[in-house]
Amino acid sequence: MRVSKWHSGQAWKDTNFAMSKILLIEDNKVLRFANERILSKAGYTVIWAGDGEEALRQICVERPHLVLLDMMLPKISGPEVLRALKRDPATASIPVVVLTGLSQKNERKLRAEGAAAFIEKSWLVESPQSLLDTIQSVLTLHTAQSA
């Protein structure tokens, strides 16, 4: 496990959810590093896991505010991780944003299984800001629903 924090700069001041803890579950090291960097620069604390098994352990230990979940993972697949999180009363309220290289046709099924949002990985390359916007929206909605 690696934890990243970014403590200075404009992005930190502009983020309402600075210091929110995000668990990034991604087995591709290049994508994980790129997303971790984007999130850290925006002021989020980033914890990561490289497979589904490690992800489930990290969620129980770290209690993140949000999970970014890749669908194609070793050991335990992304959909299985999502179902396990939503079945467990201790983790069911943690919002999950799905990151996938699969087409958007899976979005309806993933949302039915409990995903708060869906981002195609190709969008991240074109617009890293879309990741931050989605996280901000999901955390805002989650906070409003919890109040």
Summary of the structure (lengths in Angstrom):
residues: 147
radius of gyration: 14.0
end to end distance: 31.2
largest distance: 39.3
contacts: 474
relative contact order: 0.16
helix: 50%
strand: 18%
